[in-house]
Amino acid sequence: MINNNYFKTLGVSPNEDLDIIKKAFKRLASKYHPDKNNDNIDAQRIFIKITTAYEKIMEFRKNG
């Protein structure tokens, strides 16, 4: 079972299609990417959090 917080981090439900999850990740990754937020430590922290969430969801869906 995967932690539902990963889905909440990306703003999607656990039942969403992979394309919707991918779009949500790309939107958030673009917004919080460190290259766009050089001086914002919080943005870098959020970027890592959403990247981790996306990777865990994809791993779960692939193996699940």
JOZIHU-V610378 format. One record per pair of residues at least 6 apart in sequence whose C-alpha atoms are under 6 Angstrom apart, sorted by the first residue. I is the first residue (numbers start at 1). GAP is how many residues later the second one is. If there is no record, write none. Layout:
# JOZIHU-V610378
i & gap
I & GAP
I & GAP
This chain:
# JOZIHU-V610378
i & gap
6 & 47
7 & 6
32 & 11
32 & 15
33 & 14
34 & 10
